[in-house]
Amino acid sequence: MILPVSDWASLEEAEKTFRLLRRFGDERKGRVLFTLVDRRTRVDRSGRDLYERLATTTDERGWPRFQALLSRSPRVEALNSGTGIPGSVLHHARHTAVHRQFRELAEEVSKLLSLGSGMRPPGPLPEPTPRPRNDTRRGLKNAFLRGFGSR
């Protein structure tokens, strides 16, 4: 179970989820994923950023977490605005830090699920084969027009 954490409120929600997992099964089934990480936001006198505090707290509590994290990105946020159709990071944000981070996350999840490591991206898609003409619609139309029982 992926538990996205981007701030203190979501960390508290993750804590509730870990309590439930501990109570009903195995808390190792949950794993924290830090999202919308902005390393510029300083939150204490020692100069630590929010991500550092959240990661330290997560580690102190002994919760499993992904090593990969997902940064805040204006370019990625722009994919969901400006047009009526949101764009995917995979296709519209190549060569960005977030694209790399999603790949790292996918590789980490793949290893956790024992799908293997070092998975290569798929090759080019094969040319689509022309579908045979489907006369089902015409057959149904004719059946309705003349009645099912008469032939």
DSSP file (Angstrom, degrees, kcal/mol; ACC not computed):
  #  RESIDUE AA STRUCTURE BP1 BP2  ACC     N-H-->O    O-->H-N    N-H-->O    O-->H-N    TCO  KAPPA ALPHA  PHI   PSI    X-CA   Y-CA   Z-CA
    1    1 A M              0   0    0      0, 0.0    30,-2.2     0, 0.0     2,-0.5   0.000 360.0 360.0 360.0 125.2    0.0    0.0    0.0
    2    2 A I  E     -a   31   0A   0     28,-0.2    30,-0.2    30,-0.1    28,-0.1  -0.775 360.0-164.6 -90.4 125.2    1.5    3.3   -1.0
    3    3 A L  E     -a   32   0A   0     28,-2.8    30,-2.3    -2,-0.5     2,-0.2  -0.883  12.5-147.5-111.9  98.8    1.0    6.1    1.5
    4    4 A P  E     -a   33   0A   0      0, 0.0     2,-0.4     0, 0.0    30,-0.2  -0.475  16.3-173.1 -70.4 131.9    1.7    9.5   -0.1
    5    5 A V  E     +a   34   0A   0     28,-2.8    30,-2.2    -2,-0.2     3,-0.1  -0.989  24.6 148.6-128.8 122.8    3.1   12.0    2.3
    6    6 A S  S    S+     0   0    0     -2,-0.4     2,-0.3     1,-0.3    -1,-0.1   0.490  70.3   3.3-126.0 -12.8    3.6   15.7    1.3
    7    7 A D  S  > S-     0   0    0      1,-0.0     4,-1.7    30,-0.0    -1,-0.3  -0.900  87.7 -79.0-159.3-177.1    3.1   17.5    4.6
    8    8 A W  H  > S+     0   0    0     -2,-0.3     4,-2.1     1,-0.2     5,-0.2   0.870 123.2  55.8 -65.5 -36.9    2.4   17.0    8.3
    9    9 A A  H  > S+     0   0    0      1,-0.2     4,-1.8     2,-0.2    -1,-0.2   0.925 109.5  45.3 -62.4 -43.9   -1.3   16.4    7.8
   10   10 A S  H  > S+     0   0    0      1,-0.2     4,-2.1     2,-0.2    -1,-0.2   0.813 109.2  56.7 -71.2 -27.7   -0.6   13.6    5.4
   11   11 A L  H  X S+     0   0    0     -4,-1.7     4,-2.0     2,-0.2    -1,-0.2   0.897 106.4  50.2 -65.8 -39.6    2.0   12.2    7.8
   12   12 A E  H  X S+     0   0    0     -4,-2.1     4,-1.8     2,-0.2    -2,-0.2   0.882 109.9  50.2 -65.1 -37.9   -0.6   12.0   10.5
   13   13 A E  H  X S+     0   0    0     -4,-1.8     4,-2.1     2,-0.2    -1,-0.2   0.886 108.2  52.9 -66.8 -38.0   -3.0   10.2    8.1
   14   14 A A  H  X S+     0   0    0     -4,-2.1     4,-2.8     1,-0.2    -2,-0.2   0.895 105.6  55.1 -62.2 -38.7   -0.2    7.7    7.3
   15   15 A E  H  X S+     0   0    0     -4,-2.0     4,-2.2     1,-0.2    -2,-0.2   0.914 106.9  49.9 -60.5 -42.7    0.2    7.1   11.0
   16   16 A K  H  X S+     0   0    0     -4,-1.8     4,-2.2     1,-0.2    -1,-0.2   0.907 111.1  49.6 -61.3 -41.5   -3.5    6.2   11.3
   17   17 A T  H  X S+     0   0    0     -4,-2.1     4,-2.8     1,-0.2    -2,-0.2   0.914 109.3  50.7 -65.5 -42.6   -3.1    3.8    8.4
   18   18 A F  H  X S+     0   0    0     -4,-2.8     4,-2.6     2,-0.2    -1,-0.2   0.885 108.7  53.0 -62.9 -37.2   -0.1    2.2    9.9
   19   19 A R  H  X S+     0   0    0     -4,-2.2     4,-2.3     2,-0.2    -2,-0.2   0.928 110.9  46.6 -61.8 -44.3   -2.0    1.7   13.2
   20   20 A L  H  X S+     0   0    0     -4,-2.2     4,-2.6     2,-0.2    -2,-0.2   0.922 112.3  49.6 -63.6 -43.5   -4.8    0.0   11.2
   21   21 A L  H  X S+     0   0    0     -4,-2.8     4,-1.1     1,-0.2    -2,-0.2   0.908 111.9  48.7 -61.9 -41.0   -2.4   -2.2    9.4
   22   22 A R  H  < S+     0   0    0     -4,-2.6    -1,-0.2     4,-0.2    -2,-0.2   0.902 114.1  46.8 -63.8 -40.8   -0.7   -3.1   12.7
   23   23 A R  H  < S+     0   0    0     -4,-2.3    -2,-0.2     1,-0.2    -1,-0.2   0.875 123.9  29.8 -70.4 -38.7   -4.1   -3.9   14.2
   24   24 A F  H  < S-     0   0    0     -4,-2.6    -1,-0.2    -5,-0.2     2,-0.2   0.317 131.5 -42.4-108.4   7.9   -5.4   -6.0   11.4
   25   25 A G  S  < S-     0   0    0     -4,-1.1     2,-0.5    -3,-0.2    -4,-0.1  -0.603  98.3 -10.2 174.0-110.7   -2.4   -7.5    9.8
   26   26 A D    >   -     0   0    0     -2,-0.2     3,-1.9     1,-0.1    -4,-0.2  -0.961  34.7-158.6-135.3 114.4    1.0   -6.4    8.9
   27   27 A E  G >  S+     0   0    0     -2,-0.5     3,-1.4     1,-0.3    -5,-0.1   0.656  89.2  76.9 -68.7 -11.9    2.2   -2.8    8.9
   28   28 A R  G 3  S+     0   0    0      1,-0.3    -1,-0.3    -7,-0.1   -10,-0.0   0.629  78.5  73.9 -71.0 -10.4    5.0   -3.8    6.5
   29   29 A K  G <  S+     0   0    0     -3,-1.9     2,-0.3   -11,-0.1    -1,-0.3   0.694  88.2  73.4 -73.9 -17.3    2.3   -3.8    3.8
   30   30 A G    <   -     0   0    0     -3,-1.4     2,-0.3    -4,-0.2   -28,-0.2  -0.710  61.1-177.5 -96.3 149.3    2.3    0.0    3.9
   31   31 A R  E     -a    2   0A   0    -30,-2.2   -28,-2.8    -2,-0.3    34,-0.3  -0.964  23.6-125.7-149.3 129.2    5.1    2.1    2.6
   32   32 A V  E     -ab   3  65A   0     32,-2.4    34,-3.0    -2,-0.3     2,-0.5  -0.530  19.6-167.7 -76.4 135.6    5.5    5.9    2.7
   33   33 A L  E     -a    4   0A   0    -30,-2.3   -28,-2.8    -2,-0.2     2,-0.5  -0.985  17.1-139.0-122.2 118.2    6.1    7.8   -0.6
   34   34 A F  E     -a    5   0A   0     34,-0.5    36,-2.8    -2,-0.5     2,-0.3  -0.654  30.0-178.7 -78.7 125.1    7.2   11.4   -0.3
   35   35 A T        +     0   0    0    -30,-2.2    36,-0.2    -2,-0.5     3,-0.1  -0.835  54.7  20.7-125.0 160.6    5.3   13.5   -2.9
   36   36 A L  S    S-     0   0    0     35,-0.3     2,-0.3    -2,-0.3    35,-0.3   0.848  79.3-176.8  51.2  38.8    5.3   17.2   -3.9
   37   37 A V  B     -c   71   0B   0     33,-2.3    35,-2.5    -3,-0.2     2,-0.5  -0.500  13.5-175.0 -70.7 128.4    8.7   17.5   -2.2
   38   38 A D    >   -     0   0    0     -2,-0.3     3,-1.4    33,-0.2    12,-0.4  -0.920   9.2-168.4-126.2 102.7   10.0   21.1   -2.3
   39   39 A R  T 3  S+     0   0    0     -2,-0.5    -1,-0.1     1,-0.3    13,-0.0   0.499  79.4  71.7 -73.2  -1.9   13.5   21.2   -0.9
   40   40 A R  T 3  S+     0   0    0      9,-0.1     2,-0.8     2,-0.1    -1,-0.3   0.665  73.1  95.1 -86.0 -16.1   13.4   25.0   -0.8
   41   41 A T    <   -     0   0    0     -3,-1.4     9,-1.6     2,-0.0     2,-0.4  -0.671  60.9-160.9 -84.4 110.1   11.0   25.2    2.2
   42   42 A R  B     +D   49   0C   0     -2,-0.8     7,-0.3     7,-0.2     6,-0.1  -0.744  13.5 176.1 -90.6 135.7   12.9   25.5    5.5
   43   43 A V        +     0   0    0      5,-2.6     2,-0.3    -2,-0.4     6,-0.1   0.497  54.8  36.0-122.7  -5.8   10.9   24.6    8.5
   44   44 A D  S >  S-     0   0    0      4,-0.8     3,-1.7     1,-0.1    -1,-0.1  -0.918  82.8-100.2-143.9 173.6   13.1   24.9   11.5
   45   45 A R  T 3  S+     0   0    0     -2,-0.3    -1,-0.1     1,-0.3    -3,-0.0   0.771 115.5  63.0 -65.5 -26.7   16.0   26.9   13.0
   46   46 A S  T 3  S-     0   0    0      1,-0.1    -1,-0.3     2,-0.0    -4,-0.0   0.552 115.6-112.7 -77.8  -4.4   18.6   24.4   12.0
   47   47 A G    <   +     0   0    0     -3,-1.7    -2,-0.1     1,-0.3     2,-0.1   0.580  62.0 153.9  88.5   9.7   17.7   25.0    8.3
   48   48 A R        -     0   0    0     -6,-0.1    -5,-2.6     1,-0.1    -4,-0.8  -0.433  39.0-129.0 -70.7 146.8   16.2   21.6    7.6
   49   49 A D  B  >  -D   42   0C   0     -7,-0.3     4,-1.9    -6,-0.1    -7,-0.2  -0.462  26.8-101.3 -89.1 169.9   13.6   21.4    4.8
   50   50 A L  H  > S+     0   0    0     -9,-1.6     4,-2.8   -12,-0.4     5,-0.2   0.886 121.1  55.5 -59.3 -41.7   10.2   19.9    5.2
   51   51 A Y  H  > S+     0   0    0    -13,-0.3     4,-3.0     1,-0.2     5,-0.2   0.927 106.3  51.1 -58.0 -45.6   11.3   16.7    3.4
   52   52 A E  H  > S+     0   0    0      1,-0.2     4,-2.5     2,-0.2    -1,-0.2   0.909 112.1  46.7 -59.9 -42.7   14.2   16.2    5.8
   53   53 A R  H  X S+     0   0    0     -4,-1.9     4,-2.4     2,-0.2    -1,-0.2   0.923 114.2  46.8 -66.0 -43.6   11.9   16.5    8.8
   54   54 A L  H  X S+     0   0    0     -4,-2.8     4,-2.5     2,-0.2    -2,-0.2   0.917 114.0  47.8 -64.3 -42.5    9.3   14.2    7.4
   55   55 A A  H  X S+     0   0    0     -4,-3.0     4,-2.6    -5,-0.2    -2,-0.2   0.913 112.1  49.6 -64.9 -42.4   11.9   11.6    6.4
   56   56 A T  H  X S+     0   0    0     -4,-2.5     4,-2.7    -5,-0.2    -2,-0.2   0.928 112.6  47.2 -61.8 -45.3   13.5   11.8    9.9
   57   57 A T  H  X S+     0   0    0     -4,-2.4     4,-1.8     2,-0.2    -2,-0.2   0.910 111.9  50.4 -63.1 -42.8   10.2   11.3   11.6
   58   58 A T  H  <>S+     0   0    0     -4,-2.5     5,-2.0     1,-0.2     4,-0.4   0.924 113.1  45.9 -61.1 -45.0    9.2    8.4    9.3
   59   59 A D  H ><5S+     0   0    0     -4,-2.6     3,-1.1     1,-0.2    -2,-0.2   0.897 109.6  54.3 -66.2 -40.5   12.5    6.7   10.0
   60   60 A E  H 3<5S+     0   0    0     -4,-2.7    -1,-0.2     1,-0.3    -2,-0.2   0.849 108.2  50.3 -61.9 -33.3   12.3    7.3   13.8
   61   61 A R  T 3<5S-     0   0    0     -4,-1.8    -1,-0.3    -5,-0.2    -2,-0.2   0.541 112.8-122.4 -83.0  -6.1    8.9    5.7   13.8
   62   62 A G  T < 5 +     0   0    0     -3,-1.1    -3,-0.2    -4,-0.4    -2,-0.1   0.718  55.8 154.9  75.8  21.0   10.3    2.7   11.9
   63   63 A W      < -     0   0    0     -5,-2.0    -1,-0.2     1,-0.1     2,-0.1  -0.615  46.4-116.0 -82.2 139.4    7.9    2.9    9.0
   64   64 A P        -     0   0    0      0, 0.0   -32,-2.4     0, 0.0     2,-0.3  -0.455  40.5-179.2 -68.5 147.0    9.0    1.5    5.6
   65   65 A R  B     -b   32   0A   0    -34,-0.3     2,-0.2    -2,-0.1   -32,-0.2  -0.989  30.7-104.3-146.4 155.6    9.4    4.1    2.9
   66   66 A F        -     0   0    0    -34,-3.0   -32,-0.3    -2,-0.3    39,-0.1  -0.542  18.4-143.4 -74.3 143.4   10.4    4.3   -0.7
   67   67 A Q  S    S+     0   0    0     -2,-0.2    -1,-0.1    37,-0.1     2,-0.1   0.830  84.5  79.7 -73.3 -32.8   13.8    5.6   -1.4
   68   68 A A        -     0   0    0     36,-0.1   -34,-0.5    37,-0.1     2,-0.3  -0.426  65.2-172.3 -70.8 149.4   12.4    7.4   -4.5
   69   69 A L        -     0   0    0    -36,-0.1     2,-0.6    -2,-0.1   -34,-0.2  -0.957  20.8-127.6-139.1 158.9   10.5   10.6   -4.0
   70   70 A L        -     0   0    0    -36,-2.8   -33,-2.3    -2,-0.3   -34,-0.2  -0.941  24.9-147.7-114.3 119.2    8.4   12.8   -6.3
   71   71 A S  B     -c   37   0B   0     -2,-0.6   -35,-0.3   -35,-0.3     2,-0.3  -0.364  23.8-102.4 -81.2 158.5    9.3   16.5   -6.4
   72   72 A R        -     0   0    0    -35,-2.5    -1,-0.1   -37,-0.1    26,-0.0  -0.641  45.1-175.2 -73.8 137.8    7.0   19.4   -7.0
   73   73 A S     >  -     0   0    0     -2,-0.3     4,-2.7     1,-0.1     5,-0.2  -0.942  29.6-156.8-144.5 118.1    7.4   20.5  -10.6
   74   74 A P  H  > S+     0   0    0      0, 0.0     4,-1.9     0, 0.0    -1,-0.1   0.864 100.0  55.2 -58.7 -35.1    5.8   23.5  -12.3
   75   75 A R  H  > S+     0   0    0      2,-0.2     4,-0.6     1,-0.2    -2,-0.0   0.918 110.6  43.8 -65.9 -41.8    6.2   21.8  -15.7
   76   76 A V  H >4 S+     0   0    0      1,-0.2     3,-1.0     2,-0.2     4,-0.5   0.901 111.7  53.3 -69.7 -39.9    4.3   18.7  -14.5
   77   77 A E  H >< S+     0   0    0     -4,-2.7     3,-1.1     1,-0.3    -1,-0.2   0.843 103.0  59.3 -62.4 -31.7    1.6   20.8  -12.8
   78   78 A A  H >< S+     0   0    0     -4,-1.9     3,-1.3     1,-0.2    -1,-0.3   0.727  90.1  71.6 -69.2 -21.0    1.2   22.6  -16.1
   79   79 A L  T << S+     0   0    0     -3,-1.0     8,-1.7    -4,-0.6    -1,-0.2   0.792  98.8  48.6 -63.7 -25.8    0.3   19.3  -17.8
   80   80 A N  T <  S+     0   0    0     -3,-1.1     2,-0.3    -4,-0.5    -1,-0.3   0.377 111.9  53.4 -96.6   4.0   -3.0   19.4  -15.9
   81   81 A S  S <  S+     0   0    0     -3,-1.3     3,-0.1    -4,-0.1     4,-0.1  -0.897  87.7  43.3-132.3 163.9   -3.9   22.9  -16.8
   82   82 A G  S    S+     0   0    0     -2,-0.3     2,-0.3     1,-0.1    -3,-0.1  -0.027 109.1  51.3  94.2 -32.7   -4.2   24.9  -20.0
   83   83 A T  S    S-     0   0    0     -4,-0.1    -1,-0.1     2,-0.1     4,-0.1  -0.879  83.2-119.9-130.1 165.7   -6.0   22.1  -21.9
   84   84 A G  S    S+     0   0    0     -2,-0.3    -1,-0.0     1,-0.1    -2,-0.0   0.653  99.5  64.5 -77.8 -15.0   -9.0   20.0  -21.2
   85   85 A I  S    S-     0   0    0     -4,-0.1    -1,-0.1    -6,-0.0     2,-0.1  -0.938  83.9-133.1-115.0 117.1   -7.0   16.8  -21.4
   86   86 A P        -     0   0    0      0, 0.0    -6,-0.2     0, 0.0     2,-0.2  -0.417  21.3-133.9 -67.8 141.8   -4.3   16.3  -18.8
   87   87 A G        -     0   0    0     -8,-1.7     2,-0.3   -11,-0.1    -8,-0.1  -0.608  16.8-117.3 -92.5 156.2   -1.0   15.1  -20.2
   88   88 A S     >  -     0   0    0     -2,-0.2     4,-2.8     1,-0.1     5,-0.3  -0.655   9.5-132.6 -93.5 149.9    1.1   12.3  -18.7
   89   89 A V  H  > S+     0   0    0     -2,-0.3     4,-1.6     1,-0.2    -1,-0.1   0.879 106.7  61.9 -62.6 -37.9    4.5   12.6  -17.3
   90   90 A L  H  4 S+     0   0    0      1,-0.2    -1,-0.2     2,-0.2     4,-0.0   0.883 119.4  21.9 -56.6 -42.0    5.6    9.6  -19.3
   91   91 A H  H  4 S+     0   0    0     -3,-0.2     3,-0.2     2,-0.1    -2,-0.2   0.753 131.9  34.6-100.7 -27.1    4.8   11.3  -22.6
   92   92 A H  H  < S+     0   0    0     -4,-2.8    -3,-0.2     1,-0.1    -2,-0.2   0.418 115.5  46.5-115.5   1.4    4.9   15.0  -22.0
   93   93 A A  S >< S+     0   0    0     -4,-1.6     3,-0.9    -5,-0.3     6,-0.5  -0.048  70.8 153.0-134.1  34.7    7.6   15.6  -19.4
   94   94 A R  T 3   +     0   0    0      1,-0.2     3,-0.1    -3,-0.2     4,-0.1  -0.247  64.6  28.6 -61.0 154.6   10.5   13.5  -20.6
   95   95 A H  T 3  S+     0   0    0      1,-0.3     2,-0.3     2,-0.1    -1,-0.2   0.752  96.1 119.7  64.2  26.6   14.0   14.6  -19.6
   96   96 A T  S <> S-     0   0    0     -3,-0.9     4,-1.9    -7,-0.1    -1,-0.3  -0.789  76.7-115.1-113.4 163.5   12.7   16.2  -16.4
   97   97 A A  H  > S+     0   0    0     -2,-0.3     4,-2.5     1,-0.2     5,-0.1   0.887 116.9  53.8 -61.9 -38.7   13.6   15.3  -12.8
   98   98 A V  H  > S+     0   0    0      2,-0.2     4,-2.6     1,-0.2    -1,-0.2   0.891 105.1  53.2 -66.8 -38.3   10.0   14.1  -12.1
   99   99 A H  H  > S+     0   0    0     -6,-0.5     4,-1.9     1,-0.2    -1,-0.2   0.936 111.5  46.6 -59.3 -45.9   10.2   11.7  -15.1
  100  100 A R  H  X S+     0   0    0     -4,-1.9     4,-2.5     1,-0.2    -2,-0.2   0.896 111.3  52.1 -61.8 -41.2   13.4   10.2  -13.7
  101  101 A Q  H  X S+     0   0    0     -4,-2.5     4,-2.5     1,-0.2    -2,-0.2   0.890 107.6  51.0 -65.7 -39.5   11.8   10.0  -10.2
  102  102 A F  H  X S+     0   0    0     -4,-2.6     4,-2.6     2,-0.2    -1,-0.2   0.899 110.2  50.5 -63.6 -38.7    8.8    8.2  -11.6
  103  103 A R  H  X S+     0   0    0     -4,-1.9     4,-2.4     2,-0.2    -2,-0.2   0.928 110.1  49.4 -63.8 -44.3   11.1    5.7  -13.3
  104  104 A E  H  X S+     0   0    0     -4,-2.5     4,-2.3     1,-0.2    -2,-0.2   0.906 111.8  49.3 -61.0 -41.3   13.0    5.2  -10.1
  105  105 A L  H  X S+     0   0    0     -4,-2.5     4,-2.8     2,-0.2     5,-0.2   0.924 110.0  50.7 -63.3 -44.3    9.8    4.6   -8.2
  106  106 A A  H  X S+     0   0    0     -4,-2.6     4,-2.4     1,-0.2    -2,-0.2   0.899 111.2  48.5 -61.4 -40.5    8.6    2.1  -10.9
  107  107 A E  H  X S+     0   0    0     -4,-2.4     4,-2.1     2,-0.2    -1,-0.2   0.895 111.8  49.4 -66.5 -39.1   11.9    0.2  -10.6
  108  108 A E  H  X S+     0   0    0     -4,-2.3     4,-2.3     2,-0.2    -2,-0.2   0.922 112.6  46.6 -65.9 -44.1   11.7    0.2   -6.8
  109  109 A V  H  X S+     0   0    0     -4,-2.8     4,-2.2     1,-0.2    -2,-0.2   0.905 109.9  55.2 -63.3 -41.0    8.1   -1.1   -6.9
  110  110 A S  H  <>S+     0   0    0     -4,-2.4     5,-3.2    -5,-0.2     6,-0.5   0.909 109.4  46.1 -58.8 -43.6    9.1   -3.7   -9.5
  111  111 A K  H ><5S+     0   0    0     -4,-2.1     3,-1.4     3,-0.2    -1,-0.2   0.907 110.8  52.6 -66.3 -41.3   11.8   -5.0   -7.2
  112  112 A L  H 3<5S+     0   0    0     -4,-2.3    -2,-0.2     1,-0.3    -1,-0.2   0.853 111.5  46.4 -62.7 -34.0    9.5   -5.1   -4.2
  113  113 A L  T 3<5S-     0   0    0     -4,-2.2    -1,-0.3    -5,-0.2    -2,-0.2   0.338 115.0-118.5 -89.6   6.9    7.0   -7.1   -6.2
  114  114 A S  T < 5S+     0   0    0     -3,-1.4    -3,-0.2    -5,-0.1    -2,-0.1   0.863  71.3 136.8  58.4  39.1    9.8   -9.4   -7.4
  115  115 A L      < -     0   0    0     -5,-3.2    -4,-0.2     1,-0.3    -1,-0.1   0.457  69.4-100.9 -90.8  -2.0    9.2   -8.5  -11.0
  116  116 A G        -     0   0    0     -6,-0.5    -1,-0.3    -5,-0.1     2,-0.3  -0.252  34.2 -93.9 103.7 165.6   12.9   -8.3  -11.7
  117  117 A S  S    S+     0   0    0      1,-0.2    -9,-0.0    -2,-0.1   -10,-0.0  -0.775  93.0  33.2-116.7 163.1   15.3   -5.4  -11.9
  118  118 A G  S    S-     0   0    0     -2,-0.3    -1,-0.2     1,-0.2     2,-0.1   0.849  72.4-175.3  65.9  34.8   16.6   -3.4  -14.8
  119  119 A M        -     0   0    0     -3,-0.3    -1,-0.2     1,-0.1    -3,-0.0  -0.429  16.7-136.9 -65.3 134.0   13.4   -3.7  -16.8
  120  120 A R        -     0   0    0     -2,-0.1     3,-0.1     1,-0.1    -1,-0.1  -0.637  22.7-101.2 -91.0 149.7   13.8   -2.1  -20.2
  121  121 A P        -     0   0    0      0, 0.0    -1,-0.1     0, 0.0     0, 0.0  -0.354  50.6 -93.5 -64.0 151.0   11.2    0.1  -21.7
  122  122 A P        -     0   0    0      0, 0.0     3,-0.1     0, 0.0    -3,-0.0  -0.264  40.6-115.7 -64.9 153.3    9.1   -1.7  -24.3
  123  123 A G        -     0   0    0      1,-0.2     0, 0.0    -3,-0.1     0, 0.0  -0.022  55.4 -53.1 -74.0-173.7   10.1   -1.5  -27.9
  124  124 A P        -     0   0    0      0, 0.0    -1,-0.2     0, 0.0     0, 0.0  -0.300  65.1-103.5 -63.8 148.7    8.1    0.2  -30.6
  125  125 A L        -     0   0    0     -3,-0.1     2,-0.0     1,-0.1     0, 0.0  -0.454  38.7-109.0 -71.1 143.3    4.5   -0.9  -30.9
  126  126 A P        -     0   0    0      0, 0.0    -1,-0.1     0, 0.0     3,-0.1  -0.332  42.6 -89.3 -69.0 157.1    3.7   -3.3  -33.8
  127  127 A E        -     0   0    0      1,-0.1     2,-0.1    -2,-0.0     0, 0.0  -0.436  50.4-106.5 -63.5 135.8    1.7   -1.9  -36.7
  128  128 A P        -     0   0    0      0, 0.0    -1,-0.1     0, 0.0     3,-0.0  -0.418  30.2-129.5 -66.6 138.9   -2.0   -2.5  -36.0
  129  129 A T        -     0   0    0     -2,-0.1     2,-0.1     1,-0.1     0, 0.0  -0.699  30.3-102.9 -86.7 140.3   -3.5   -5.2  -38.1
  130  130 A P        -     0   0    0      0, 0.0    -1,-0.1     0, 0.0     3,-0.1  -0.399  37.2-124.9 -63.8 134.2   -6.7   -4.3  -39.9
  131  131 A R        -     0   0    0     -2,-0.1     3,-0.1     1,-0.1     2,-0.0  -0.557  26.5-107.4 -79.0 142.0   -9.7   -5.7  -38.1
  132  132 A P        -     0   0    0      0, 0.0     2,-0.1     0, 0.0    -1,-0.1  -0.375  46.6 -90.4 -66.0 149.9  -12.1   -7.8  -40.2
  133  133 A R        -     0   0    0      1,-0.1     2,-0.7     2,-0.1     0, 0.0  -0.389  39.2-140.6 -64.3 131.8  -15.3   -6.2  -41.0
  134  134 A N        -     0   0    0     -2,-0.1     3,-0.4     1,-0.1     4,-0.3  -0.850  21.2-179.5-100.6 114.8  -17.9   -6.9  -38.3
  135  135 A D     >  +     0   0    0     -2,-0.7     4,-2.6     1,-0.2     5,-0.2   0.277  56.4 102.1 -94.9  11.1  -21.3   -7.5  -39.7
  136  136 A T  H  > S+     0   0    0      1,-0.2     4,-2.7     2,-0.2     5,-0.2   0.921  80.4  49.6 -61.3 -44.9  -22.9   -8.0  -36.3
  137  137 A R  H  > S+     0   0    0     -3,-0.4     4,-2.4     1,-0.2    -1,-0.2   0.926 113.0  46.1 -61.9 -44.7  -24.4   -4.6  -36.2
  138  138 A R  H  > S+     0   0    0     -4,-0.3     4,-2.5     1,-0.2    -1,-0.2   0.905 112.4  51.7 -64.7 -40.1  -25.9   -4.9  -39.7
  139  139 A G  H  X S+     0   0    0     -4,-2.6     4,-2.3     2,-0.2    -2,-0.2   0.904 111.0  47.0 -62.8 -41.8  -27.2   -8.4  -38.8
  140  140 A L  H  X S+     0   0    0     -4,-2.7     4,-2.5     2,-0.2     5,-0.2   0.905 111.0  52.0 -65.9 -40.8  -28.9   -7.2  -35.6
  141  141 A K  H  X S+     0   0    0     -4,-2.4     4,-2.3    -5,-0.2    -2,-0.2   0.937 111.6  46.1 -61.0 -46.3  -30.4   -4.3  -37.5
  142  142 A N  H  X S+     0   0    0     -4,-2.5     4,-2.4     1,-0.2     5,-0.3   0.893 110.8  53.5 -63.7 -39.3  -31.9   -6.6  -40.1
  143  143 A A  H  X S+     0   0    0     -4,-2.3     4,-1.7     1,-0.2    -1,-0.2   0.909 111.0  46.0 -63.2 -41.4  -33.1   -9.0  -37.4
  144  144 A F  H  < S+     0   0    0     -4,-2.5    -1,-0.2     2,-0.2    -2,-0.2   0.896 112.5  51.0 -67.3 -39.2  -35.0   -6.1  -35.7
  145  145 A L  H  < S+     0   0    0     -4,-2.3    -2,-0.2    -5,-0.2    -1,-0.2   0.888 123.3  28.2 -67.8 -38.6  -36.4   -4.8  -38.9
  146  146 A R  H  < S-     0   0    0     -4,-2.4     4,-0.3    -5,-0.2    -1,-0.2   0.567 118.2-105.8-100.1  -8.9  -37.8   -8.1  -40.1
  147  147 A G     <  -     0   0    0     -4,-1.7    -3,-0.1    -5,-0.3    -1,-0.1   0.185  22.4-101.1  94.3 143.4  -38.4   -9.7  -36.6
  148  148 A F  S    S+     0   0    0      1,-0.2    -1,-0.1    -4,-0.1    -4,-0.1   0.862 115.4  50.4 -68.2 -36.4  -36.3  -12.4  -35.0
  149  149 A G  S    S+     0   0    0     -6,-0.1     2,-0.3     2,-0.0    -1,-0.2   0.800  97.4  73.1 -78.2 -28.8  -38.7  -15.3  -35.7
  150  150 A S              0   0    0     -4,-0.3    -4,-0.1    -7,-0.2     0, 0.0  -0.630 360.0 360.0 -91.2 145.7  -39.2  -14.8  -39.4
  151  151 A R              0   0    0     -2,-0.3    -1,-0.1     0, 0.0    -4,-0.1   0.355 360.0 360.0-131.4 360.0  -36.5  -15.6  -41.9
